[in-house]
Amino acid sequence: MENRNNVKERELVVVGGGPAGMAAALSAYENGVRDILLIERDQYLGGILNQCIHPGFGLRYFRENLTGPEYADRFIKKISAVPSIEISLKSYAVNLTAGRYLAYIKPGKMEEVKAKAIIMATGCRERTREMVHIAGTRPAGIYPAGLAQKMINLEGWLPGREVVIVGSGDIGLIMARRFTLEGAKVKAVIEIQKTSRGLIRNVVQCLEDFGIPLYFSHKISRIHGRDRVEKVEVVEVDDSFNEKPQTRFEITCDTVLMSVGLIPENELIELAGVAIDKKTNTPVSAEVNKTSVPGIFVCGNSFKIYDLVDGVTYDSAKAGKMAAEYLKGLK
């Protein structure tokens, strides 16, 4: 099965054209690799940064305060100027083997390549309402926070007017501010833990500066609504996350945003036989970017969840160097 005929061989394939994939590809080139294929499923490079129009990016890496698109643009310009890096947009990876055969769909056809080394920079996806077991009906108006961000910033559509946010992750905090700036009313942010999971600066700048209530040690116990969300029930919890009697109250709203964590996208490397930590969905590895299968590297939010894109860039550059060193060892 691993011996395919008429399959094009490549030195290095990078899957994912977000900040991790671009940093890895550029670093591999800077460390001597001259045959690099970068595939990206979207129509643009940049990944999640394209919808992050708020500032706060690049403070460590560029020592400047940039928006997400500005941060991405600096790498897009660099990578587009390197002839050795072939960019394949609208290309969706669908299969990967331990022998580093990668199949991907692009407009009009399916391609398969045999890579001597591969770097997976596939990012992560958002956890959903079902994953945190919120009871109630299933009306319209319940969104992952990142999807709502895309709707507003890229599609120009405001998905709700009265909003409750579940979880105090950074995306949820940022979207509390974004909805407020667009004229919506953010009724509350509900956090089951005793402290926020987001950056302190986001708590201050996105909630406190706008007078948005943040309820620690609380959870949404039920969502109500027939066609559209109408209200949520909120209850305080103890240290074991058990509901406290007589603390239940309701908040009327038409929209619920879920900001309850991220899951690394690693189904393809699992197909290839990479050992996966079932609790985190990340590669089992004692060293950043490495996996249990030689020649397959993972970087960015698919290796672990980062707070800042600057950290993604630094560590993903290491992945590019690691892949280059691996390739040199094959010669």
Secondary structure, 3 states (H helix, E strand, C coil): CCCCCCCEEEEEEEECCCHHHHHHHHHHHHCCCCCEEEECCCCCCCHHHHHCCCCCECCCCCCCCECHHHHHHHHHHHHHCCCCEEEECCCEEEEECCCCEEEEEECCEEEEEEEEEEEECCCEEECCHHHHCCEECCCECEEEHHHHHHHHHCCCCCCCCEEEEECCCHHHHHHHHHHHHCCCEEEEEECCCCCCCCCHHHHHHHHHHHCCCEECCEEEEEEEECCEEEEEEEEEECCCCCECCCCCEEEECCEEEECCCEEECCHHHHHCCCCEECCCCEECCCCCCCCCCCCEEECHHHCCCCCCHHHHHHHHHHHHHHHHHHHHHHC
